[in-house]
């Protein structure tokens, strides 16, 4: 019997299958995520970023909703027509501050984010909001 089932039509394909560099990256990621306090630290970092974002976006006339589940933060302007939403304009403005945020409003916090990153985001958001407010 052949171990290679590809000949008979069964294929198991995936991102990390058989790639030694990919498998090493997976192993390193699992090592980081296996640390005893990593999720508590990630949640603390995410909570600090959420507070910073609420503070920076408080002056927006659209009053966006900020939701957080673990390390996912979402900025939502669901009640507004798409043309009136300011978050996409803010994300464009953030690029001038070397901050990349998704126009969809999703912010993914990672174990590599630091308090310095939170401060940078708050500063960039505040400046972006001020810039937009001056134009309106």
Secondary structure, 3 states (H helix, E strand, C coil): CCCCHHHHCCCCCCCCCCCHHHHHHHHHHHHHHCCCCHHHHHHHHHHHHHHHHHHHHCCCCCCCEEEEECCEEEEECCCCCHHHCCHHHHHHHHHHHCCCCCCCCEEECCCCCCHHHHHHHHHHHHHHHHHHHHHC
